[in-house]
């Protein structure tokens, strides 16, 4: 991707022009990020208290038994948003969906184990072990450059 900035003293408001041959996933994500107005806040409930969760501290977000949970180094929180809503609000350069029921923070991954045939085992910083479903293996490999 090429980035070009032009300075114009008569410009009253920044304007972004995207020149592309077709609308790709990368272009769609870029348009989505540029159109976001404010940083997304993730709120989680624990012990009848609502806490604001810092995205940099999130390790994983997963769905289980009809509820969505966010895990940080401080513990597990119940989140009242759907997984797909959180996926849209989270930083796409840091978070990746690894199955229909889980999103992980790539910065919190200790290692990926590729020895399993057809899937990838992921060890997270809190010693949780989870797996990339077959549907998402190609996407993870592309992100990792393998």
Long-range contacts (C-beta under 8 A, 24 or more apart in sequence): 1-26, 29-92, 32-88, 33-92, 40-89, 40-90, 42-70, 42-79, 42-81, 42-86, 42-89, 42-90, 43-79, 43-80, 44-70, 44-77, 44-78, 44-79, 45-77, 45-78, 45-79, 45-80, 46-75, 46-76, 46-77, 46-78, 51-77, 53-77, 55-90, 55-91, 55-94, 55-95, 55-105, 56-94, 56-107, 58-90, 58-95, 58-105, 58-108, 59-104, 59-105, 59-108, 59-124, 59-125, 59-126, 59-128, 60-102, 60-103, 60-104, 60-105, 60-108, 60-124, 60-128, 60-130, 61-86, 61-90, 61-95, 61-102, 61-103, 61-104, 62-101, 62-102, 62-103, 63-101, 63-102, 64-101, 71-126, 71-128, 73-125, 73-126, 96-139, 96-140, 96-143, 97-136, 97-139, 98-122, 98-130, 98-131, 98-132, 98-133, 98-136, 98-140, 99-131, 99-132, 99-133, 99-135, 99-136, 100-133, 100-135, 102-130, 104-130, 106-143, 112-140, 112-144, 114-146
